[in-house]
Amino acid sequence: MIKKCLFPAAGYGTRFLPATKAMPKEMLPILTKPLIQYGVEEAMDAGCDVMAIITGRGKRAITDHFDISYELEHQIQGSSKEKMLADIRHIIDKCTFTYTRQNEMKGLGDAIYKGSALLSELDPFAVILADDLCVNPDGDGILGQMVKLYEKYKCCIVACMEVPQDEVHKYGVIEGNEIEDGVFMVSNMVEKPDNDKAPSNLAVIGRYILTPDIFDIIKNTKPGKNGELQITDALCTQAKKGMVMAYKFKGKRFDCGSVDGFVEATNYFYNLEKNQK
């Protein structure tokens, strides 16, 4: 079973400056919950109870959020506002949180490699990028869907979605053969290819299930696009051995690393909550 989920959360969030000058982008709220809490809840629903978070300088708010605030709870105890902390208290009670820092921004591959200190060398683990906010109101969350697929194939799995051809340069893109509905055996992966050179329009988004051998592969992977250590390049090495699947998930993804996606997600969850009342 997948019991641990890694959250790379050391990035600067420059697209949201000046809001992210002193506040982590993962703590930007969609309605009343920060982005990273949505990700943790998705991981919990998928069966994870250990959350390993890669932070950096200026990210203390993340650590504080997943801890008890005795002063605040004392102030609102017995009031109508006390129930507003029920969800986060449930998370704190049910999960273990561990942290380490990525001292330099060297890419997602490097951030995941830093997570090796927090994870088992024997067990597979999940990865969630909190600024990719995903929802599936009709069933299992995206990570939950991927966990079920892992139980069948026992290999690395990446979540993917179709994107317009003129946007493939923003993503890691897969090449592969569809072996069942929405499931692809990956033969190649390219990080942010030119639009006219992309092997497909199937883009990888911020949900992964990785096997522990990925750490040795990352360690021996050279810096790629933008001089960063790309997880796409490490997964490409595994894909050459037929050990990576791509899953075209059921649900909706919001790119909350962009202002447009953040506003779209806010409107979506506002209308969803309004209709549930």
C-alpha positions in Angstrom: 0.0 0.0 0.0 1.0 3.6 -0.6 1.3 5.1 2.9 3.6 8.1 2.4 3.1 11.2 0.3 5.8 13.6 -0.6 5.0 17.3 -1.1 7.7 19.4 -2.8 7.0 22.9 -1.4 10.2 24.8 -1.6 9.5 27.0 -4.7 9.4 30.8 -4.6 6.0 31.3 -6.2 7.2 34.2 -8.2 4.1 34.4 -10.4 2.2 35.5 -7.3 4.5 38.3 -6.1 4.1 40.3 -4.0 1.7 38.0 -2.2 4.3 35.3 -2.0 7.1 37.6 -0.8 6.5 36.5 2.8 3.8 33.7 2.4 4.4 30.3 0.8 2.4 29.9 -2.4 1.2 26.5 -1.0 -0.6 28.5 1.7 -2.6 30.6 -0.7 -6.2 30.0 0.1 -8.9 28.6 -2.1 -11.9 29.8 -0.1 -11.0 29.0 3.5 -8.3 26.3 3.0 -4.8 26.6 1.8 -3.7 24.8 -1.4 -1.5 22.3 0.5 -4.4 21.2 2.8 -6.4 20.2 -0.3 -3.4 18.1 -1.3 -3.1 16.5 2.1 -6.8 15.7 2.2 -6.5 14.0 -1.3 -3.5 12.0 0.0 -5.4 10.9 3.1 -8.4 9.8 1.0 -5.9 7.7 -1.0 -4.8 5.9 2.1 -1.7 7.9 3.1 -1.0 8.9 6.7 2.6 10.1 6.5 3.1 13.5 4.8 6.7 14.3 3.9 7.1 17.9 3.0 10.1 19.5 1.3 10.3 23.1 2.4 12.7 26.0 2.1 13.4 29.4 3.6 10.3 31.4 4.4 8.1 28.3 4.5 7.5 28.1 8.3 3.8 28.8 7.8 3.3 25.3 6.3 4.8 23.7 9.4 2.7 25.9 11.7 -0.5 25.1 9.8 -0.2 21.4 10.4 0.4 21.9 14.2 -1.9 22.8 17.1 -2.4 26.5 17.8 -3.1 26.5 21.5 -3.6 30.3 21.8 -6.1 30.4 18.9 -8.0 27.3 20.1 -8.3 28.7 23.6 -9.7 32.0 22.2 -12.4 30.4 20.1 -13.2 27.5 22.5 -17.0 27.2 23.0 -17.8 29.6 20.2 -19.4 29.0 16.8 -16.0 29.4 15.2 -14.6 26.3 16.9 -16.0 24.0 14.3 -14.1 25.8 11.6 -10.9 24.1 12.8 -12.5 20.6 12.7 -11.0 19.6 9.4 -7.4 20.6 10.2 -7.6 19.1 13.7 -8.7 15.8 12.1 -5.7 16.0 9.8 -3.3 16.7 12.6 -4.7 13.8 14.7 -4.6 11.2 11.9 -1.3 12.1 10.1 2.4 12.3 10.8 4.2 15.2 9.3 7.9 15.2 8.5 10.0 18.0 7.0 13.3 18.7 5.3 14.6 21.6 3.3 15.7 22.0 -0.2 18.4 24.6 0.2 18.8 25.5 -3.5 16.1 25.5 -6.2 17.6 22.8 -8.5 14.4 21.4 -9.9 11.7 18.9 -9.0 14.0 15.9 -9.4 16.3 17.4 -6.7 13.4 18.2 -4.4 12.2 14.6 -4.7 15.7 13.3 -4.1 15.8 15.4 -0.9 12.8 13.5 0.2 14.8 10.2 0.4 15.7 11.2 3.9 12.1 11.1 4.9 11.0 8.0 3.0 11.6 4.3 3.1 14.2 2.8 0.8 11.9 -0.2 0.2 8.4 1.2 -0.2 6.7 3.1 -3.1 5.4 6.6 -2.3 3.2 9.3 -3.8 4.1 12.8 -4.8 1.6 15.7 -4.9 2.4 19.2 -6.2 0.0 21.3 -4.2 -0.4 24.0 -6.8 -2.0 21.5 -9.1 -5.4 21.4 -7.4 -7.3 18.3 -8.5 -10.9 17.3 -7.8 -13.2 14.5 -8.9 -16.7 15.1 -7.5 -18.0 11.8 -9.1 -15.7 9.4 -7.4 -12.2 8.7 -6.1 -9.7 11.5 -6.1 -6.9 11.5 -8.7 -4.3 10.0 -6.3 -6.8 7.4 -5.1 -7.4 6.4 -8.7 -3.6 6.0 -9.2 -3.2 3.9 -6.1 -5.7 1.4 -7.5 -3.7 1.3 -10.7 -0.5 0.8 -8.8 -2.0 -2.2 -7.1 -2.4 -3.7 -10.6 0.9 -2.8 -12.3 3.4 -2.2 -9.4 5.4 0.4 -11.2 5.9 4.2 -11.4 2.7 6.0 -12.5 2.3 9.6 -13.6 -1.0 11.4 -14.0 -1.5 13.0 -17.5 -4.1 15.0 -19.3 -4.6 16.2 -22.9 -3.6 19.9 -23.5 -3.8 22.1 -26.6 -0.8 21.6 -28.9 0.3 25.2 -28.4 0.7 24.6 -24.7 2.8 21.4 -24.6 6.0 23.5 -24.1 4.8 24.2 -20.5 4.8 20.5 -19.5 6.6 17.2 -19.4 5.1 15.3 -22.3 4.8 11.5 -22.7 5.1 9.1 -25.6 3.6 5.7 -25.3 1.0 3.0 -26.3 -2.4 2.8 -24.7 -2.7 -0.6 -23.1 -6.2 -0.1 -21.6 -8.6 2.8 -21.5 -6.7 5.8 -20.3 -3.6 3.9 -19.4 -0.4 4.2 -21.4 2.9 2.3 -21.3 5.4 5.1 -21.5 8.3 4.7 -23.9 9.6 8.3 -23.7 9.2 11.5 -21.8 10.3 15.0 -22.8 10.4 18.0 -20.5 8.9 21.2 -22.0 9.4 20.3 -25.7 8.9 22.8 -28.5 5.3 22.7 -29.6 6.2 21.2 -33.0 8.5 18.5 -31.6 6.4 17.1 -28.8 5.7 13.4 -29.1 2.1 13.9 -28.1 -0.2 16.3 -26.3 -0.4 14.2 -23.2 1.1 16.4 -20.4 2.2 15.2 -17.0 0.6 17.0 -14.1 1.5 17.1 -10.4 0.6 13.6 -9.3 3.0 10.7 -9.2 3.5 7.3 -7.7 7.2 6.4 -7.6 9.1 3.3 -6.7 12.1 3.7 -4.3 14.7 2.9 -7.0 13.9 6.3 -8.4 16.3 7.8 -5.9 19.4 6.0 -7.4 18.2 7.0 -10.9 17.8 10.7 -9.9 21.3 10.5 -8.3 22.8 9.5 -11.6 20.7 11.8 -13.8 22.4 14.9 -15.2 20.8 18.4 -15.1 18.4 18.9 -18.0 16.1 21.7 -19.1 17.0 25.0 -17.5 20.0 23.4 -15.8 17.7 21.7 -13.3 17.4 18.1 -12.2 14.2 17.0 -13.9 12.1 14.2 -12.6 10.9 13.8 -16.2 14.5 12.7 -17.2 14.8 10.2 -14.4 11.4 8.7 -15.2 12.4 8.5 -18.9 15.3 6.2 -17.8 12.8 4.0 -16.1 10.4 4.2 -19.1 13.1 2.8 -21.4 12.8 -0.4 -19.3 9.0 -0.5 -19.5 8.5 0.5 -15.9 6.4 3.7 -16.2 2.7 4.1 -16.8 0.8 7.2 -17.6 -2.8 7.5 -16.4 -5.3 9.9 -18.0 -7.2 10.6 -14.8 -10.9 11.2 -14.2 -11.6 14.6 -12.8 -10.5 18.2 -13.1 -7.2 19.9 -12.6 -6.6 23.6 -11.8 -3.2 25.1 -12.4 -3.1 27.2 -9.2 0.5 28.1 -9.9 -1.0 30.6 -12.4 -3.3 33.5 -11.5 -5.9 32.4 -14.1 -6.0 28.9 -12.7 -6.1 30.1 -9.2 -9.2 32.3 -9.9 -10.8 29.5 -11.9 -10.4 27.2 -8.9 -11.7 29.8 -6.5 -14.8 30.3 -8.6 -15.3 26.5 -9.0 -15.1 25.7 -5.3 -17.2 28.7 -4.4 -20.0 27.6 -6.7 -19.6 24.0 -5.5 -20.0 25.0 -1.8 -22.8 27.4 -2.6 -24.8 24.6 -4.4 -24.3 22.2 -1.5 -25.9 24.6 1.0 
